[in-house]
Amino acid sequence: MTSIKNITIISAVLLAVTVAPACKSKKPLVQKPAPAEEPVKPQVVPDSKKTEPVQQQAAEMAPPPAPKPDYNFKNIQFEFNSAVLKTSAYPILDKAAAELKKDPSVKFMLNGYASNEGTDEHNLALSQERANSVKTYLVNSGVSGDILIAKGYGEANPISKNIDEASRALNRRVEIKKQ
């Protein structure tokens, strides 16, 4: 009976020692407020030039013009015999989606291509699937499907000679072009 009491007391002491530090009140981190900026005082000008400060202030307060969209996109690369987007294509497509949303009046061509491996019919269908997968990603990112036209070109327009695997990999692509 005494051994049970001793074990209970020791357990209670160990529990108190481990839990007590966690219960201490923590001092709040208080940061000093930033000094308030003094308001800009208008300059006193002779009566003949009263309109100039108003025009200068209006010009200074006008928001900067919106940046023009950058329609220079990298090609989206694909694996051999696949229309599934690579993970490395997501940042490129996210940037493209952000730029395409800036001006919804501009239309874009999604040109799909394939390397020279396989039949012409298969490569044409594969390149169309690649263009469609890019379009699906962009539409799911909030780009209007009305401004995107997906077209597959098969083996046409290679950007690299199809002599080795590295050059063929460059030809498995989708290009985003302004129409």
N, C-alpha and C positions, 0 to 999 in steps of 0.2 A: 504494500500500500504506500509506503513512504517512497519507494522507487518511482511509482507512478506520479506522485506529487513532485518529486525532484525533476523528472523528465518534463512535466508540464511547466514547471517554473523555468527551467532552462530554455524550453521552446518559446515561452512567452518573452523571455529576455532577448533571445536571438531575433525573434520577430520584431520586437520594439527597436532593436538596434538597426535592423535593415530598413524598416519602414519610416523611422523617425526622420532621417535626413531628407526623405522625399516630401515630408509634410512641412518642412520649413518654408516660411513665406519668402518669396523671392522679391527682391527689390525691383521695382519697375524701372525700365530704362527710359529715362526722360531726356529728350533732346532739347537743346535750347532752340527757340524759334529763330528762323532766319530773319535778319534785320529787314525791316520794311523798306522798300524802295521809295525814294522821294518822288512825288509826281513831277513831271516835266513842266516847268513854268513857261508859258508863252512869252516870247520876246516882245518887248514894247517897241513898236515901230511908228514912225511918223504917220500922220493921217493919210498922206498921199499914197502910202504903200500898204494899206490895211488888207488888201485882198491877197497879197503874196503869201503871208504866213498861213492863211487858211488853205490855199492851194498846195503849199508845201506839206502841210500836215495831212491833207487828203491823199497826196501822193505817197507819203511815208506810211500811212495806215492801210493802203490798198493791199489786199492779199496778193501773194506772188502768183503768177499764172500757173495753171495746172501743168505738170510735166507731160510732154507728149509721149504716147505709148511707144515702147521699143519693140518693134516687130521682127527683130533679128533673133530667131530662135535656133537652138541646136537641134540636130536630127535626133529622133528617138530610135535607138537601136533595139534589135530583137535577136533572140537566139535562133539557131538553125531550125527550120521547119516549125516555127512557133509564132503565134500572134499574141502571146501573153506578154504583157508589159514587164520589163525588168524593173527591179527596185530602184536602180540607178536612174530610171526615167522619171520618177515621181517629182524630184525637185525641178526638173526641166519643165514638166507639164504644169506644175503648180505656178511657176513663173509665167508660163504662157497663158494660163487661165486668168491670172491677175491682169496681164496686159490686154487680153482680148475683152475683158469686161469694161475697160476704160472707154471704148468707143464701140457700142453695139451696132453701129451703122456700117462697119467695115466687114466684108465677107472674106473668108479664108478657105484655102484648099488644103486638104490633108492628103498628100500624095504618098501612097504606099509603094514600096519597092521590095524586090527579092533578089537573092544572088542567082547565079546561073545553074544551080543544082536542081534537078528535077525537070518535069515536063513544063512546057509553056503554059498549059492550062492550069496546072497545079500552082505554079508561081503567080499567075494572075489572080487566082482565087485567094492565095495566101496573102498577097500584097493588099487586096481589098479588105481581108479580115484584119490586117494590121492597121490600116487606116481607120476602120470601124472601131477598133479597140481604143485608139487614141481619141476618137470622137466621143465615145462613151465616157471615157475618163473626164474629158473637158466638160461635157454636159453635166455629169455628176458633180463637177466642181462649180457649177453655177453659170457656165457659158451657155448662151442661147444656141440651141441646135440649128436654128434657122440661118445662122451666119457661117456654119461649117459644112463643107462639101467634101465627103470622103471618096477618094478614087484610087483604085489599084492599077499599077502600071506593069506589074510583073518584073521581068529582067531589064526593061527599058531604062535608059538614062543611068548607067552605072557611074558612080563617082570614083571608083577604083577598079583596076583590072581584076578580073576573077581568076587570078593565077594561083593563089594560095589561100589558106583559111583566113588569115588576117585581112586580106583585101576583100574576100567574099563577105566577111562580117560587117565591113563598112557599108556594103550595098544592101544589107538587110535593115531597112530603115523606113521611117515616115518623116516627111518634111512638112513643115507648117509654113505656107506661103500666103502672103496677102494677095487677094484677087484683084 
